[in-house]
Amino acid sequence: MTTALNQPAPAPAAAAASTDLAPLKLVIVGHVDHGKSTLIGRLLHDTGALPDGKAEAVKAMSDRRGMPMEWAFVLDALQAERDQGITIDTTQIFFKTATRPYVIIDAPGHKEFLKNMVSGAASADAAILVVDAKDGVQEQTRRHGYILHLLGLEQVVVAVNKMDLVDYDQGRFEAVAAEVRAYLISMGIAPVHILPVSARHGDGLAATSDRMPWFKGPPLIAALDDLPAKPLPVDLPLRFPIQDIYKFDDRRILAGRIESGRLTVGDALLFSPTNARARVKSIEAWAIDGPVTSASAGQSIGITLDDQLFVERGHVASHATEPPVETNVFRARIFWLGRAPMEVGRRYKLKLATMEHPVEVQAIERVIEVGDLSERPADRIERNEVGEVILRARATLALDPFTDNPKLGRFVLIDGYDMAGGGLVSMEGFPDQRQRTAPTSQNITAVEHRVTTDARWSANGHKSGILWLTGLSGAGKSTLAVELEQALFRKGWQAYVLDGDNIRFGLSADLGFAPEDRAENIRRVGEVAALFARAGVLVITAFISPYREDRDRARAVAPELFHEVHVKADLAICEGRDPKGLYKKARTGEIAEFTGISAPYEEPDSPDLEVDTGALSLQESVARLLGYVEANFGGNGNGR
Amino acid sequence: MNHLDALEAQSVYILREAFNKFDRLGMLWSLGKDSNVMLWLAKKAFFGHVPFPAMFCDTGKKFPEMYAFQDRYAVEWGLNFIKRDCPPIEEIDPTLPPAARSAARKTEALKRLIAELDLQAVIAGIRRDEEATRAKERVFSPRGENAEWDFRDQPPEFWDQFKTDFAPGTHIRVHPLLHWTELDIWLYIQREGIPLVPLYFARDGKRYRSLGDMDITHPVASDADTVAKIIAELRGTRVAERSGRAMDHESEDAFERLRSAGYM
């Protein structure tokens, strides 16, 4: 038996050049008590990474607790951990071999600490999965293996540990190796190596062990040195999510990190989801010699454009030929970390690259049992579970399926103040919605106005926008709209009502009331309202607009200007009012597909304003609207 | 992209996230090598500007060379420099060991500064390789109403999605250098030509590897009087960077207690 203190610590790996290489990020996972921390402590010692005196300090700590040399204490530096004997959080430790530097991420084995494992494993280049030779594959071995697969980590080295406890028996090793290999392969992970080691005694780490002459593979450190680093996605299509816009001086700089691909000065960029286009005028930098003319994946850069487009954080620049998907609904594989379960109908904040949007859980398709990969239907996903869901956003999102581009294909969900889960995007079964807004004509170029919207606001003395009144027929939309228009006009405001019936006399004279005709009608109104609003006018629209998806699409034309107002009244009240006698006709079947009677009305989930005309008088309702308008559109916008 | 480029790009990304997410933000400028690198990275991130205050909690016990450096670069780098004095030792928890108690004056001054400026986030230049409790840190690390750090229940952090939503009264510590090593810092200082307090360079066979208060910081034996020689020295050493910082070594958990209570 050797204890580490009997062995002289090797000199630090000398190779000077190796320290200038990027370190390989290594995550160490496995079931609780299978020896992860011990393996790390020992790796640090055997590669000479421990500062002078540390091994002696660990020995002293172990002696004080009446334990044999406990290598896990190297990492378990916090008092609480030493007392519990388990690692409670991700720790990052640096070491180097003769070949290159490493960062090891020690992920905890305790089940409820999944979030820490994910925090560690998500950034890793490779993983060591530690399995106890005596216990074999356990619940967390499977769970951690599955999380590695979910995070897209493909390089896995399996260390079958505690070979000393099974007398370095070849048969036992091969049985455990077969069990691990079978599970990993069932998830699509082909382990790079499966190696027998004893971390406590240093067997099979730095050198092959003479206690296991039957094993012909490399020792662990040599196996690690063979792993390639995860390449940056420079050859995928360009994705440049805008992180911020800076105007510190006379430059207007779009800052962000290139997540994939390359960008060169002069490139024509397409911004999603606005579909705005401009060319890269310059790549800005500070304290760099000479001009920068190109940049690629991984670089945090800033660019200026040849055209002052409306661009904001969350928009994604790409080349026009290979844009991201645009959609407001998608499928996702989720791992849940939240204290409260994920449930159908709940809303969360989605963060994907630099964009943030509220999303709703439209459906939970299944929960996946990671122990045996079986699936079951469920209406909730509990903490530490994995499942497949459909998420719906109000806004159009620019993203990629995870399998096409991991950087734009993964997201987190925020519940209240807390990150409650992570997920991978799949578009299986959902179309790319880009063509809905993309112009059919090819030879068109948007003209940029010299008069900006801000300048129009200054001139008018108020901001412009779209007050989108939605509600049942008879709820009072048109009445409120014209009252509000008149009140604003008297105050000197530029305001204009777009009313359902008026539009249908002209612009939409070719459309009926079938769902697709209603959708097209609302699309046209959305576009016209956005034009008016950009011209500086406060547009008040009065349309039933019963489908949430259609309203969301109208919002997407000019999301920064769009305000949804739910004009609310019970169906019974509306039918009682029946100003146009339509309910009567609908009841007799004279009108087909009438909202509220024979066609659905999807209420807004969280409108910007709700006016309950069943409870408020006309004057009170108008006052409510006026108050909202003054609070949100008053002033000339210079104070933003 | 080489290793230093990758480190720089990641730090720039973190600083820009912090600047976008927090209206009231400040950066701690301890005058040490790391915080100078951090200021340099801010100027990289914001194209020559540092768009938030550079804050310094003065114990009154720094080396004269440090105060001279501060006077010069606060002006030369165009900083919005905010300096506050630390409260006297009598106001600090007497159960702490002496050096830790002395260091805790800074924690108290920082808490007062956070309250005074109503800060939502404080940028600090700690690194994971410095010390074991720092190794467990998050890039965006929440602090409680009394600035305390709950290391037992840290938020998840992955795919560069950081904790940017937090309850009123609490704040976030932002750590843009968390992933750097001491050697990385020196290689970057060499590449970029970042100015430093001269105490880092050997004189009469001694130099400082880490700078703190005069009475609780000790030099190491060294002949490294240039950045290149320091890099060569670091490549061969196994002595811990903070071995000259007394407050880390008074008891097994002295530094952990300091950090749990809000120290950087």
Interface residues (C-beta under 8 A of the other chain):
Chain A: P12 A16 T19 D20 L21 A22 P23 G48 L50 P51 D52 K54 M61 L75 A77 L78 Q79 A80 I88 D89 T90 T91 Q92 I93 F94 V103 K115 N116 V118 S119 A121 A122 S123 L232 Q243 D244 Y246 F248 D249 R251 I253 A255 G256 R257 E284 A285 W286 A287 S296 G298 Q299 S300 G302 R313 L337 K349 K351 R410 F411 V412 I414 G416 Y417 D418 M419 G422
Chain B: M1 N2 H3 L4 D5 A6 E8 A9 Q10 V12 Y13 R16 E17 F19 N20 W40 K43 K44 A45 F46 F47 G48 H49 P51 R128 D129 A132 T133 A135 K136 R138 F151 R152 Q154 P155 P156 E157 F158 W159 Q161 K163 D165 F166 A167 H179 T181 L183 L187 E192 A232 R235 G236 T237 R238 V239 A240 S243 E252 D253 E256
